[in-house]
Amino acid sequence: MVGSSEQFVFRAAPETTASAHKLSPEMVIRFALLPGQTVSWRVLADSELRVGKARVWVTRIFSPYDYWLQTGDVLRLKRGERIWLSTDANVVAEISLTSAYAVARRPLFKWIERLRDCLADISLLRSR
């Protein structure tokens, strides 16, 4: 991922109550995808993939469909999902992944979450 960057962006919460003025931190990862390049990405948190420039091809690990995203399109991704990205344009494609900023957890909680993810992956494979 040549040219990738991480940023923290603070946006107003989408709620309409009195707490709507609270700011929630988000992490935005922006990167450029060169023409003819294919990259793989494992999503670590629920995210939104946005295409900024050029048409982008997206394949999801457990989806039988491919997606062609145009400039401005948004694709919601689930935590733990693996995607492949490529472009057929002659220009560099600009892509951003936006997710809520995750607070650091204790090692025991991380281990439990990883175990839960592994069990979910195993059960997902059995259900197919």
GROMACS elastic network, one bead per residue, 0.5 to 0.9 nm:
[ bonds ]
;  ai    aj funct       b0    kb
    1     4     6  0.57983   500
    1    31     6  0.66561   500
    1    32     6  0.73624   500
    1    33     6  0.77027   500
    1    39     6  0.78956   500
    2    31     6  0.71618   500
    2    32     6  0.69881   500
    2    33     6  0.81930   500
    3    30     6  0.81368   500
    3    31     6  0.57359   500
    3    32     6  0.63208   500
    4    29     6  0.67854   500
    4    30     6  0.54862   500
    4    32     6  0.69305   500
    5    28     6  0.80733   500
    5    29     6  0.55649   500
    5    30     6  0.54294   500
    5    31     6  0.65905   500
    6    27     6  0.68282   500
    6    28     6  0.57249   500
    6    30     6  0.66950   500
    7    26     6  0.81568   500
    7    27     6  0.57279   500
    7    28     6  0.52069   500
    7    29     6  0.65292   500
    7    30     6  0.83654   500
    8    25     6  0.64163   500
    8    26     6  0.55538   500
    8    28     6  0.62548   500
    8    29     6  0.89889   500
    8   101     6  0.78894   500
    9    24     6  0.83589   500
    9    25     6  0.58348   500
    9    26     6  0.51745   500
    9    27     6  0.63232   500
    9    28     6  0.69868   500
   10    23     6  0.57651   500
   10    24     6  0.56530   500
   10    26     6  0.61458   500
   10    27     6  0.88544   500
   11    14     6  0.87937   500
   11    22     6  0.84399   500
   11    23     6  0.54771   500
   11    24     6  0.58484   500
   11    25     6  0.68437   500
   11    26     6  0.76312   500
   12    15     6  0.84997   500
   12    20     6  0.65320   500
   12    21     6  0.58990   500
   12    22     6  0.60190   500
   12    24     6  0.64175   500
   13    16     6  0.84306   500
   13    19     6  0.79171   500
   13    20     6  0.53619   500
   13    21     6  0.67852   500
   13    22     6  0.61964   500
   13    23     6  0.60548   500
   13    24     6  0.61771   500
   14    20     6  0.65087   500
   15    18     6  0.82951   500
   15    19     6  0.71448   500
   15    20     6  0.50441   500
   15    21     6  0.86532   500
   16    19     6  0.75900   500
   16    20     6  0.55613   500
   16    21     6  0.89942   500
   17    20     6  0.54667   500
   17    21     6  0.86430   500
   18    21     6  0.69895   500
   18    22     6  0.88231   500
   19    22     6  0.56727   500
   20    23     6  0.80853   500
   24   100     6  0.76692   500
   24   101     6  0.81672   500
   25    99     6  0.89402   500
   25   100     6  0.63187   500
   25   101     6  0.55828   500
   25   102     6  0.88847   500
   26    98     6  0.67282   500
   26    99     6  0.55870   500
   26   102     6  0.85034   500
   27    97     6  0.80801   500
   27    98     6  0.57413   500
   27    99     6  0.54117   500
   27   100     6  0.59867   500
   27   101     6  0.53024   500
   27   102     6  0.85679   500
   28    96     6  0.65412   500
   28    97     6  0.56362   500
   28    99     6  0.66081   500
   28   100     6  0.87224   500
   28   101     6  0.89768   500
   29    95     6  0.82885   500
   29    96     6  0.54267   500
   29    97     6  0.51573   500
   29    98     6  0.65147   500
   29    99     6  0.87775   500
   30    94     6  0.73228   500
   30    95     6  0.57400   500
   30    97     6  0.65138   500
   30    98     6  0.86889   500
   31    93     6  0.84270   500
   31    94     6  0.61026   500
   31    95     6  0.55376   500
   31    96     6  0.63859   500
   31    97     6  0.87610   500
   32    92     6  0.61966   500
   32    93     6  0.55764   500
   32    95     6  0.61930   500
   32    96     6  0.87495   500
   33    36     6  0.84605   500
   33    37     6  0.65146   500
   33    38     6  0.78731   500
   33    39     6  0.80813   500
   33    56     6  0.88964   500
   33    85     6  0.81516   500
   33    86     6  0.70957   500
   33    87     6  0.72871   500
   33    91     6  0.89107   500
   33    92     6  0.56352   500
   33    94     6  0.64090   500
   33    95     6  0.73892   500
   34    37     6  0.53702   500
   34    38     6  0.83950   500
   34    86     6  0.82421   500
   34    87     6  0.75616   500
   34    89     6  0.89137   500
   34    90     6  0.85027   500
   34    91     6  0.71861   500
   34    93     6  0.65130   500
   35    38     6  0.87091   500
   35    86     6  0.76998   500
   35    87     6  0.58430   500
   35    88     6  0.63222   500
   35    89     6  0.60335   500
   35    90     6  0.56578   500
   35    91     6  0.61100   500
   35    92     6  0.59012   500
   35    93     6  0.75141   500
   36    86     6  0.67381   500
   36    87     6  0.61835   500
   36    88     6  0.63693   500
   36    89     6  0.80523   500
   36    90     6  0.83758   500
   37    85     6  0.82196   500
   37    86     6  0.58348   500
   37    87     6  0.70987   500
   37    88     6  0.89935   500
   38    84     6  0.67674   500
   38    85     6  0.55465   500
   38    87     6  0.76659   500
   39    83     6  0.83492   500
   39    84     6  0.55895   500
   39    85     6  0.53304   500
   39    86     6  0.66867   500
   40    82     6  0.70752   500
   40    83     6  0.57204   500
   40    85     6  0.64196   500
   41    81     6  0.83530   500
   41    82     6  0.56238   500
   41    83     6  0.53251   500
   41    84     6  0.63433   500
   41    85     6  0.80310   500
   42    79     6  0.82813   500
   42    80     6  0.62250   500
   42    81     6  0.57707   500
   42    83     6  0.64103   500
   42    84     6  0.89324   500
   43    46     6  0.71851   500
   43    47     6  0.73714   500
   43    77     6  0.73337   500
   43    78     6  0.70633   500
   43    79     6  0.54272   500
   43    80     6  0.52468   500
   43    81     6  0.53976   500
   43    82     6  0.61673   500
   43    83     6  0.77780   500
   44    47     6  0.83893   500
   44    78     6  0.83809   500
   44    79     6  0.52481   500
   44    80     6  0.55739   500
   44    81     6  0.78348   500
   45    77     6  0.82996   500
   45    78     6  0.67984   500
   45    80     6  0.70474   500
   45    81     6  0.89450   500
   45    99     6  0.64348   500
   45   100     6  0.76587   500
   45   101     6  0.88767   500
   45   102     6  0.81441   500
   46    76     6  0.75509   500
   46    77     6  0.57170   500
   46    80     6  0.82682   500
   46    81     6  0.89609   500
   46    98     6  0.85669   500
   46    99     6  0.61130   500
   46   100     6  0.77450   500
   47    75     6  0.84043   500
   47    76     6  0.59016   500
   47    77     6  0.51523   500
   47    78     6  0.65977   500
   47    79     6  0.74329   500
   47    97     6  0.61999   500
   47    98     6  0.53423   500
   47   100     6  0.76813   500
   48    74     6  0.63645   500
   48    75     6  0.56237   500
   48    77     6  0.59717   500
   48    78     6  0.88977   500
   48    96     6  0.80086   500
   48    97     6  0.55709   500
   48    98     6  0.52232   500
   48    99     6  0.66437   500
   49    73     6  0.82275   500
   49    74     6  0.55204   500
   49    75     6  0.50925   500
   49    76     6  0.62839   500
   49    77     6  0.72090   500
   49    95     6  0.70600   500
   49    96     6  0.57785   500
   49    98     6  0.66575   500
   50    69     6  0.86027   500
   50    71     6  0.81192   500
   50    72     6  0.64573   500
   50    73     6  0.58884   500
   50    75     6  0.66778   500
   50    76     6  0.89420   500
   50    94     6  0.85011   500
   50    95     6  0.57463   500
   50    96     6  0.52499   500
   50    97     6  0.64688   500
   50    98     6  0.80784   500
   51    54     6  0.74722   500
   51    55     6  0.76496   500
   51    56     6  0.71801   500
   51    69     6  0.68694   500
   51    70     6  0.66798   500
   51    71     6  0.52079   500
   51    72     6  0.54055   500
   51    73     6  0.57738   500
   51    74     6  0.67908   500
   51    75     6  0.88976   500
   51    93     6  0.75063   500
   51    94     6  0.61081   500
   51    96     6  0.67040   500
   52    55     6  0.89258   500
   52    70     6  0.83548   500
   52    71     6  0.52647   500
   52    72     6  0.57775   500
   52    73     6  0.81558   500
   52    93     6  0.70097   500
   52    95     6  0.57087   500
   52    96     6  0.75683   500
   53    56     6  0.86260   500
   53    70     6  0.78384   500
   53    71     6  0.52043   500
   53    72     6  0.77794   500
   53    91     6  0.83855   500
   53    92     6  0.74739   500
   53    93     6  0.50816   500
   53    94     6  0.51130   500
   53    95     6  0.75736   500
   54    69     6  0.86439   500
   54    70     6  0.66469   500
   54    71     6  0.59363   500
   54    87     6  0.74242   500
   54    88     6  0.83407   500
   54    89     6  0.60950   500
   54    90     6  0.84476   500
   54    91     6  0.68534   500
   54    92     6  0.70849   500
   54    93     6  0.50014   500
   54    94     6  0.72848   500
   55    68     6  0.67240   500
   55    69     6  0.56920   500
   55    71     6  0.63464   500
   55    86     6  0.88187   500
   55    87     6  0.60723   500
   55    88     6  0.69559   500
   55    89     6  0.64558   500
   55    93     6  0.71527   500
   56    67     6  0.80696   500
   56    68     6  0.56698   500
   56    69     6  0.51738   500
   56    70     6  0.66350   500
   56    71     6  0.83885   500
   56    85     6  0.67922   500
   56    86     6  0.57708   500
   56    88     6  0.72068   500
   56    89     6  0.81694   500
   56    93     6  0.71129   500
   56    95     6  0.87030   500
   57    66     6  0.70547   500
   57    67     6  0.56817   500
   57    69     6  0.63625   500
   57    84     6  0.79782   500
   57    85     6  0.56547   500
   57    86     6  0.51506   500
   57    87     6  0.57375   500
   57    88     6  0.78743   500
   58    66     6  0.58839   500
   58    67     6  0.50256   500
   58    68     6  0.64010   500
   58    69     6  0.75414   500
   58    83     6  0.66360   500
   58    84     6  0.56276   500
   58    86     6  0.67952   500
   58    87     6  0.88499   500
   59    62     6  0.89189   500
   59    63     6  0.74515   500
   59    64     6  0.85126   500
   59    65     6  0.70698   500
   59    67     6  0.64215   500
   59    82     6  0.84780   500
   59    83     6  0.54903   500
   59    84     6  0.51505   500
   59    85     6  0.67794   500
   60    63     6  0.53534   500
   60    64     6  0.79766   500
   60    65     6  0.77116   500
   60    66     6  0.72822   500
   60    67     6  0.86215   500
   60    77     6  0.89566   500
   60    81     6  0.71958   500
   60    82     6  0.60597   500
   60    84     6  0.67007   500
   61    64     6  0.82794   500
   61    81     6  0.67364   500
   61    82     6  0.54520   500
   61    83     6  0.61064   500
   61    84     6  0.82387   500
   62    65     6  0.89425   500
   62    81     6  0.82544   500
   62    82     6  0.85440   500
   63    66     6  0.76669   500
   69    72     6  0.81033   500
   69    73     6  0.57021   500
   69    74     6  0.76675   500
   69    75     6  0.81962   500
   70    73     6  0.55602   500
   70    74     6  0.89016   500
   71    74     6  0.89645   500
   77    80     6  0.88295   500
   77    81     6  0.69523   500
   77    83     6  0.88962   500
   78    81     6  0.57013   500
   79    82     6  0.88643   500
   80   117     6  0.75864   500
   86    93     6  0.86977   500
   87    90     6  0.83851   500
   87    91     6  0.87909   500
   87    92     6  0.83025   500
   87    93     6  0.68996   500
   88    91     6  0.86816   500
   89    92     6  0.74696   500
   89    93     6  0.77200   500
   90    93     6  0.89813   500
   99   102     6  0.85166   500
  102   105     6  0.86353   500
  105   108     6  0.82255   500
  105   109     6  0.63316   500
  105   110     6  0.65453   500
  106   109     6  0.54564   500
  106   110     6  0.64406   500
  106   111     6  0.88684   500
  107   110     6  0.50187   500
  107   111     6  0.61885   500
  107   112     6  0.86636   500
  108   111     6  0.51380   500
  108   112     6  0.62510   500
  108   113     6  0.86646   500
  109   112     6  0.50589   500
  109   113     6  0.61246   500
  109   114     6  0.86037   500
  110   113     6  0.51199   500
  110   114     6  0.61957   500
  110   115     6  0.86258   500
  111   114     6  0.51276   500
  111   115     6  0.61812   500
  111   116     6  0.86001   500
  112   115     6  0.50804   500
  112   116     6  0.61531   500
  112   117     6  0.86476   500
  113   117     6  0.61604   500
  113   118     6  0.86518   500
  114   117     6  0.50166   500
  114   118     6  0.61837   500
  114   119     6  0.86315   500
  115   118     6  0.51257   500
  115   119     6  0.62380   500
  115   120     6  0.85778   500
  116   119     6  0.51790   500
  116   120     6  0.61243   500
  116   121     6  0.86431   500
  117   120     6  0.50129   500
  117   121     6  0.61575   500
  117   122     6  0.86698   500
  118   121     6  0.50882   500
  118   122     6  0.62547   500
  118   123     6  0.86888   500
  119   122     6  0.50969   500
  119   123     6  0.61788   500
  119   124     6  0.84980   500
  120   123     6  0.51774   500
  120   124     6  0.60292   500
  120   125     6  0.86613   500
  121   124     6  0.50432   500
  121   125     6  0.62813   500
  121   126     6  0.87533   500
  122   125     6  0.52495   500
  122   126     6  0.63845   500
  122   127     6  0.88054   500
  123   126     6  0.50800   500
  123   127     6  0.62051   500
  123   128     6  0.89584   500
  124   127     6  0.52391   500
  124   128     6  0.67658   500
  125   128     6  0.55892   500
